[in-house]
């Protein structure tokens, strides 16, 4: 007899193209042939056969909404091809009501793990069996590791950020950072920065009751688990913002202010806050040069966007699942050099 709850999970995967392969999948003793080509993800280009899906191909992927713009499938699948691994990475656009079904279904069909993007980085926590220390502090998860039927939530966004800072030629360990915003990206960035040894972090958050209270609670967790001096300020306090930026080695915009199509907006009120020698990172990469980015360039700051944060967080997720390093230089050359 077929368990109706499990049949519902199976039906979900038939309705949502969770396994875009020619793979025969045996779930609950029911052989299902799911036939949808991987060409949508550019797994196969021209005459070059990049990878072959077999009956043993292991699934990884991305869940969120929207996901059609993501380059993560191209990154990971090229890495699998380069290393000769029988894995595939696919992106799945989910409605919020399907999140729990998708998470349990990915576990039950034997996926190795998956990434989580907006808007589910916080909501997915309730389905985890355990969290890594970084995910506990950040209270956000962008990477799920599946091992022996157990779901472990991790965050690699902060690792990606810190790696991108180093990649840009900067060392901020033992120094102060000012961060604009305290959403999921910001908490991941600040968590890893604090764990790695950034000495002070000033965060500016809109003083809306729930959001500001969450920011204060986050700061308490950082203080409890690290030696970082972290403070939360009202985003509207421009004098404190000016003071914090002047004392910092790096200013990081972790809000979506300035993201296309609103690329005429800027998260800081005054360009005079930006002084020569300041490092500025705007984690937005669409457009490549936001208004903040352009202002920082004009002020003589060292500035970069979030494009390589994306690369390095993906590389960290890859290593969590596979136990091997992603060939970052090859992936960078193929997918990022023209950006």
C-alpha positions, 0 to 999 in steps of 0.5 A: 500500500502506498503511504498517502503522505509519501505519495504527496511528496512524489506528486510534488516532484512530478509537478515541480521538475525537481529531477531534470534528468533521464534518470530512473528514480525508485521512490517508495518502490515506484519506478518513475521515468522523469524525462526533461532535458538538462539543456535549459541549464546549458549542461550541453552546448553545441557539439561538446558533451559536457556531462552524461546523466546516469542511473547513479547520478547524484543530485544537488541543487538550489531552492528559492524563488525566483531562481531562473537568473541563477548561474549556480547550476552552470558553476557547479555542473562545470565543476563536476565535469572538470573533476569527472564527478557523476553529480548534477546541480539543478535550480528549483523555483518553489512556492512557500507552501511547498518548502517543507515538502521539497526539503523532505523530498530532497532528503528522501530521494537521496540528494547530497545537499542543496543551496537555499536562496531568497526568500527561504534562508530563514524559513528553512531552519525549522526543517533542519536536524542540526545547525553549524555554529555559524548558522546558529549565530546567523539564524540563516541557512544557504547550504544544506548538507544531507548525510545518513538522512540527517539535514544539517544547515550551514551558511557559506555566504559569510565565507564567500564574503570574507574570501572575496575581501581577500581575493580583492587584496585586503586584510580586515582581520583585527579591524573595524567594519561598518555594515548597512542592513541586518538581513540574512546576507548581513548576518551571515557576513557579520557572523563569519567576519566575527568568527574570523577575527574582525575586531569591531562591527557597526551595523545600521538597521532601519528602526522598525520594531521587529527588524530592529529587535532581531538585529539586537538579538543577533548582536547578542549571539555574536557577543556570546560566541565571539570576541567581536565588539558589535553594535546596532544603530538606527539607519537614520542616525547619519552622524553615527553612520559618518563616525562609524565609517570614518573609523572603519577599514571597510564599508559593506552594503548588505541591503538591496538599495541600489539593485536594478531596477532601482539603480538610481538609489544609494544607501548612504545619504552623503558622498562625503562619508566616503574617504580615500583609502576606505574599502567599499563592498556593495554585495549587489552585482546587478548592476555591476556598478551601483550608485554607491560603487560609482560614488566610492570610485570617485572618492578614491576608495578601493571598491568591489561588488558581490560577484566573487562572493557568489563564486566563493560561497558556491565553492564552499558549498561544493566542498561541504557536499563533495569533500573536494575543492571546486576548481575556482580558477576554471570557474572564474575564467569561464563564468566570471571573467567577462563580468 
